[in-house]
Amino acid sequence: MTLSRLPLSYCTNVHSGRTVAEVTDGLTTYSAAVQRQLDFPMAAGLWLSAGVVRELTENSDQLEQLAQVLWQHDLCCYTLNTFPFGDFHSERVKEQVYLPDWASAARINYTEQCAAILGQLLPADGEGSLSTVPLGGRMNPHAADFHAVCFSHLIRLAKYLHQLYETTGRRIRLGLEPEPMCEMSGTTEWTLPVFDRLFAHAEALGCEPVVREYIGACFDVCHQAVEFEDVAESIEQFVRRGIRINKVHITNAVELLNPSGNAAGRQALRQFVEPRYLHQTYARFADGRIETRLDLSLEDIERQPADEFMQATSWRVHFHVPIFADTLGALKTTRQDLAAALRKVATLTYAPQLEVETYTWPVMPGETASDSLPLADRIAQELRSAAELIGAAAELEVR
């Protein structure tokens, strides 16, 4: 029972990366600067858009250059974020981030190419992971056979990853990343039956063991906490169902307590309404009932007179905020859930790969953005906080 001994990873989707040149510039400008501030090793969790993957696939010199930049700055890479397919830093991403979904040939082809690239970045006999879209977003239209096509593509990927292992000795696993209001949401009640159906589909084709070995979950703590899940129990449910957690995103959500009576909190939350990313909002009531909004809006925050949604005991919002913060002025965060999740992960019989994924720094409200510290300083602060949480979880497990 142990937490991962690999260097702690930080996802580079916080940087713009429309080309290989932009990716390497981000590593040099930010990741390397972060590494110099830390007294422990750090990994770069690369986000490679479809355009970048095309460049790397068509030109082996580009991939060699990327590997050299990592090496020159004492960075390793064992995981890729293959969730955002296109431009993750365009003016409006929102629900488009789930496209193409897993029913699309573009998604499976892109993911196989990412696996091949990661296989060349890993050391001999290394293990790696890919995190990806939870099949698709429920707000986007789907055909009647959506799940069946998704399952067929995931089974194809599992076979591809197994073949990659057989030929290279490098084992790469996929983590489907449950997210609020997606086909695999941030609740185990919604997500686990989808995995069950995937494995049943694989069993009928005689390949269930391969699919279980290579297809599992990326457990993003923010996503689970936003839906008011008991994160430790959620992880336990994955274990009981035989679903491997291949990757853990160390993330933190924002929370507004007593929305109707907390004017200061509502005023602070207004600053988190922004046009780029989707910020699914969940409200929990005193009787345990939960209501949802697809996105955080000024209309909900400022509604007068207060409607039923405002009468909740708490709102939680899918906005990745600094993991070092328990509070953000008049707002709270779900950092306690993050600590609980890591304590539970420390009890597993295997070690999921660990990555900090606070991609929202470019849209973070000014007063929240660590007093406007340079981005590298903020990321370093994040990693130090993550290391402290991981250390505390490991020490507790040893006891």
URGIBEL-V202773 format. One record per residue. N is the residue number from 1. RES is the residue in one small letter. SS is DSSP state (helix for helix, strand for strand, loop for the rest). PSI is psi in whole degrees, -180 to 180 (* if undefined). D_CENTER is the distance of its C-alpha to the mean C-alpha in Angstrom with 2 decimals. Layout:
<<N;RES;SS;PSI;D_CENTER> <N;RES;SS;PSI;D_CENTER>>
//
This chain:
<<1;m;loop;114;23.22> <2;t;loop;155;21.15> <3;l;loop;161;17.89> <4;s;loop;136;16.85> <5;r;loop;3;19.54> <6;l;loop;156;17.75> <7;p;loop;141;17.35> <8;l;strand;132;14.40> <9;s;strand;147;11.90> <10;y;strand;128;10.79> <11;c;strand;131;8.78> <12;t;helix;10;11.61> <13;n;helix;-4;10.20> <14;v;helix;-19;11.97> <15;h;loop;153;15.10> <16;s;loop;140;16.92> <17;g;loop;61;17.23> <18;r;loop;-19;19.55> <19;t;loop;166;21.71> <20;v;helix;-38;21.92> <21;a;helix;-40;24.05> <22;e;helix;-37;21.45> <23;v;helix;-48;18.84> <24;t;helix;-34;21.51> <25;d;helix;-40;22.67> <26;g;helix;-40;19.31> <27;l;helix;-41;19.37> <28;t;helix;-42;22.97> <29;t;helix;-40;22.82> <30;y;helix;-58;19.75> <31;s;helix;-45;18.28> <32;a;helix;-39;21.84> <33;a;helix;-36;22.89> <34;v;helix;-48;20.20> <35;q;helix;-38;21.29> <36;r;helix;-22;24.85> <37;q;helix;-14;24.19> <38;l;loop;153;22.77> <39;d;loop;23;24.99> <40;f;loop;157;22.55> <41;p;loop;152;20.95> <42;m;strand;147;17.61> <43;a;strand;152;15.60> <44;a;strand;115;14.19> <45;g;strand;99;10.85> <46;l;strand;137;12.19> <47;w;strand;120;11.13> <48;l;loop;111;14.28> <49;s;loop;168;15.30> <50;a;helix;-37;17.79> <51;g;helix;-41;20.59> <52;v;helix;-42;19.73> <53;v;helix;-39;19.46> <54;r;helix;-45;22.83> <55;e;helix;-47;24.32> <56;l;helix;-35;23.27> <57;t;helix;-37;24.49> <58;e;helix;-16;27.75> <59;n;loop;101;28.58> <60;s;helix;-26;28.29> <61;d;helix;-34;29.50> <62;q;helix;-42;26.36> <63;l;helix;-40;24.23> <64;e;helix;-39;26.79> <65;q;helix;-43;26.57> <66;l;helix;-45;22.79> <67;a;helix;-38;23.37> <68;q;helix;-40;26.24> <69;v;helix;-43;24.32> <70;l;helix;-49;21.82> <71;w;helix;-44;24.90> <72;q;helix;-29;26.89> <73;h;loop;17;24.43> <74;d;loop;40;23.94> <75;l;loop;141;20.29> <76;c;strand;170;18.94> <77;c;loop;119;16.04> <78;y;loop;0;14.89> <79;t;strand;144;11.43> <80;l;strand;142;10.48> <81;n;strand;103;7.60> <82;t;loop;25;9.77> <83;f;loop;-62;8.06> <84;p;loop;124;10.32> <85;f;loop;-43;13.78> <86;g;loop;-143;16.09> <87;d;loop;104;16.56> <88;f;loop;-3;13.47> <89;h;loop;23;16.06> <90;s;loop;171;18.76> <91;e;loop;-36;20.54> <92;r;loop;116;19.00> <93;v;loop;-61;15.69> <94;k;helix;-132;15.26> <95;e;helix;-12;15.45> <96;q;helix;-17;16.04> <97;v;helix;-22;12.38> <98;y;helix;3;12.75> <99;l;loop;143;15.82> <100;p;loop;149;17.07> <101;d;loop;-175;16.02> <102;w;loop;-1;16.68> <103;a;loop;-4;20.34> <104;s;loop;139;20.77> <105;a;helix;-32;22.36> <106;a;helix;-37;20.55> <107;r;helix;-47;17.12> <108;i;helix;-40;18.60> <109;n;helix;-44;20.60> <110;y;helix;-43;17.83> <111;t;helix;-39;15.70> <112;e;helix;-40;18.92> <113;q;helix;-39;19.68> <114;c;helix;-41;16.39> <115;a;helix;-41;17.21> <116;a;helix;-40;20.71> <117;i;helix;-47;19.72> <118;l;helix;-37;17.53> <119;g;helix;-30;20.51> <120;q;helix;-17;22.73> <121;l;helix;-23;20.70> <122;l;loop;152;20.53> <123;p;loop;166;23.69> <124;a;loop;137;26.08> <125;d;loop;16;25.01> <126;g;loop;160;21.48> <127;e;strand;140;18.43> <128;g;strand;177;15.16> <129;s;strand;155;11.98> <130;l;strand;133;10.19> <131;s;strand;148;6.92> <132;t;strand;172;8.16> <133;v;strand;139;9.30> <134;p;loop;64;10.51> <135;l;loop;-57;13.97> <136;g;loop;174;14.34> <137;g;strand;137;14.74> <138;r;loop;-18;17.78> <139;m;loop;-13;19.14> <140;n;loop;147;19.79> <141;p;loop;144;22.95> <142;h;loop;150;23.01> <143;a;loop;165;26.02> <144;a;loop;-31;27.63> <145;d;loop;23;26.59> <146;f;helix;-55;22.90> <147;h;helix;-40;21.64> <148;a;helix;-42;24.34> <149;v;helix;-42;23.47> <150;c;helix;-47;19.74> <151;f;helix;-41;20.90> <152;s;helix;-41;23.37> <153;h;helix;-39;20.90> <154;l;helix;-37;18.57> <155;i;helix;-42;21.79> <156;r;helix;-43;22.85> <157;l;helix;-42;19.69> <158;a;helix;-43;20.21> <159;k;helix;-39;23.77> <160;y;helix;-45;22.85> <161;l;helix;-36;20.59> <162;h;helix;-42;23.50> <163;q;helix;-39;25.94> <164;l;helix;-41;23.99> <165;y;helix;-43;24.23> <166;e;helix;-35;27.88> <167;t;helix;-24;28.79> <168;t;helix;-19;26.86> <169;g;loop;3;26.16> <170;r;loop;121;22.48> <171;r;strand;120;20.23> <172;i;strand;129;16.84> <173;r;strand;153;14.77> <174;l;strand;140;12.30> <175;g;strand;107;9.38> <176;l;strand;129;9.34> <177;e;strand;96;6.35> <178;p;loop;138;8.63> <179;e;loop;145;8.65> <180;p;loop;135;11.95> <181;m;loop;27;14.79> <182;c;strand;174;13.49> <183;e;loop;-29;15.40> <184;m;loop;104;13.14> <185;s;loop;-178;12.65> <186;g;loop;19;11.45> <187;t;loop;138;14.88> <188;t;helix;-31;16.17> <189;e;helix;-34;19.35> <190;w;helix;-38;17.88> <191;t;helix;-46;15.44> <192;l;helix;-41;17.73> <193;p;helix;-28;20.62> <194;v;helix;-44;18.67> <195;f;helix;-42;18.02> <196;d;helix;-43;21.70> <197;r;helix;-37;22.85> <198;l;helix;-48;21.01> <199;f;helix;-36;22.68> <200;a;helix;-41;25.96> <201;h;helix;-43;25.86> <202;a;helix;-39;25.42> <203;e;helix;-40;28.19> <204;a;helix;-25;30.52> <205;l;loop;4;30.07> <206;g;loop;24;30.64> <207;c;loop;24;27.32> <208;e;helix;-44;25.40> <209;p;helix;-39;25.31> <210;v;helix;-42;23.71> <211;v;helix;-43;21.04> <212;r;helix;-33;20.28> <213;e;helix;-39;20.20> <214;y;helix;-16;17.78> <215;i;strand;118;15.64> <216;g;strand;-145;13.52> <217;a;strand;151;10.27> <218;c;strand;111;6.77> <219;f;strand;102;7.25> <220;d;strand;113;5.01> <221;v;helix;-38;8.31> <222;c;helix;-47;8.49> <223;h;helix;-42;8.30> <224;q;helix;-42;10.88> <225;a;helix;-36;12.88> <226;v;helix;-35;13.29> <227;e;loop;14;15.13> <228;f;loop;31;17.21> <229;e;loop;148;16.36> <230;d;loop;104;17.95> <231;v;helix;-37;14.92> <232;a;helix;-42;17.34> <233;e;helix;-36;19.09> <234;s;helix;-47;16.03> <235;i;helix;-41;15.36> <236;e;helix;-38;19.10> <237;q;helix;-39;19.15> <238;f;helix;-44;16.83> <239;v;helix;-47;19.28> <240;r;helix;-32;22.30> <241;r;loop;-1;21.30> <242;g;loop;29;20.85> <243;i;loop;119;17.22> <244;r;loop;132;15.71> <245;i;strand;105;12.37> <246;n;strand;-19;11.67> <247;k;strand;145;8.63> <248;v;strand;125;7.49> <249;h;strand;118;4.92> <250;i;strand;99;7.98> <251;t;loop;165;7.82> <252;n;loop;135;10.86> <253;a;loop;164;12.26> <254;v;strand;146;15.76> <255;e;strand;137;18.67> <256;l;strand;115;22.19> <257;l;strand;145;24.84> <258;n;loop;62;28.04> <259;p;helix;-43;27.31> <260;s;helix;-30;30.96> <261;g;helix;8;32.49> <262;n;loop;76;30.13> <263;a;helix;-40;31.29> <264;a;helix;-40;29.86> <265;g;helix;-41;26.38> <266;r;helix;-40;26.67> <267;q;helix;-41;27.89> <268;a;helix;-39;24.96> <269;l;helix;-26;22.46> <270;r;helix;-33;24.29> <271;q;loop;-13;22.90> <272;f;loop;-1;19.32> <273;v;loop;117;20.51> <274;e;loop;160;19.69> <275;p;loop;-5;19.92> <276;r;loop;-55;16.92> <277;y;loop;160;13.77> <278;l;loop;129;13.83> <279;h;loop;76;14.08> <280;q;loop;138;14.80> <281;t;strand;130;17.27> <282;y;strand;134;18.47> <283;a;strand;127;21.91> <284;r;strand;136;23.32> <285;f;loop;168;27.11> <286;a;loop;-29;29.60> <287;d;loop;7;30.28> <288;g;loop;-9;26.66> <289;r;loop;148;26.28> <290;i;strand;131;23.09> <291;e;strand;157;23.29> <292;t;strand;158;20.70> <293;r;strand;141;20.59> <294;l;loop;-34;18.53> <295;d;loop;151;18.19> <296;l;loop;132;19.40> <297;s;loop;150;22.96> <298;l;helix;-33;25.96> <299;e;helix;-45;28.05> <300;d;helix;-39;26.50> <301;i;helix;-36;26.60> <302;e;helix;4;30.16> <303;r;loop;127;31.72> <304;q;loop;130;35.29> <305;p;loop;162;36.61> <306;a;loop;135;33.50> <307;d;loop;-174;32.45> <308;e;helix;-39;31.19> <309;f;helix;-36;27.52> <310;m;helix;-18;28.63> <311;q;helix;4;30.34> <312;a;loop;160;27.23> <313;t;loop;-24;26.94> <314;s;strand;146;23.41> <315;w;strand;139;20.80> <316;r;strand;138;17.09> <317;v;strand;134;15.13> <318;h;loop;79;11.57> <319;f;loop;112;11.89> <320;h;loop;114;9.82> <321;v;loop;167;12.96> <322;p;loop;133;14.18> <323;i;loop;-12;13.56> <324;f;loop;-2;17.25> <325;a;loop;124;18.54> <326;d;loop;-31;19.91> <327;t;strand;155;21.57> <328;l;strand;81;21.59> <329;g;loop;-120;25.28> <330;a;loop;0;26.09> <331;l;strand;155;22.54> <332;k;strand;172;20.74> <333;t;strand;176;17.15> <334;t;loop;31;15.48> <335;r;helix;-32;15.66> <336;q;helix;-35;17.98> <337;d;helix;-39;15.50> <338;l;helix;-45;13.21> <339;a;helix;-41;16.43> <340;a;helix;-40;17.33> <341;a;helix;-44;14.20> <342;l;helix;-36;14.81> <343;r;helix;-40;18.46> <344;k;helix;-41;17.87> <345;v;helix;-34;15.74> <346;a;loop;-17;18.76> <347;t;loop;-6;21.02> <348;l;loop;158;19.57> <349;t;loop;-1;21.93> <350;y;loop;173;19.45> <351;a;loop;101;16.83> <352;p;loop;151;13.17> <353;q;strand;142;11.75> <354;l;strand;133;10.26> <355;e;strand;133;8.20> <356;v;strand;131;8.30> <357;e;loop;74;6.10> <358;t;loop;88;8.79> <359;y;helix;-4;9.32> <360;t;helix;5;12.01> <361;w;helix;-39;14.82> <362;p;helix;-19;16.84> <363;v;helix;10;17.20> <364;m;loop;136;17.37> <365;p;loop;141;20.80> <366;g;loop;-44;23.33> <367;e;loop;-15;24.49> <368;t;loop;-22;21.03> <369;a;loop;53;20.17> <370;s;helix;46;21.78> <371;d;helix;37;25.21> <372;s;helix;34;24.38> <373;l;loop;155;23.90> <374;p;loop;150;23.13> <375;l;helix;-42;19.47> <376;a;helix;-38;19.90> <377;d;helix;-39;21.36> <378;r;helix;-43;18.54> <379;i;helix;-41;15.95> <380;a;helix;-40;18.54> <381;q;helix;-40;18.90> <382;e;helix;-48;15.21> <383;l;helix;-38;15.50> <384;r;helix;-40;18.83> <385;s;helix;-42;17.61> <386;a;helix;-43;14.83> <387;a;helix;-38;17.66> <388;e;helix;-44;19.93> <389;l;helix;-42;17.75> <390;i;helix;-44;17.28> <391;g;helix;-42;21.01> <392;a;helix;-40;22.02> <393;a;helix;-41;20.20> <394;a;helix;-42;21.83> <395;e;helix;-40;25.16> <396;l;helix;-39;25.19> <397;e;helix;-37;24.64> <398;v;helix;-38;27.49> <399;r;loop;*;29.72>>
//
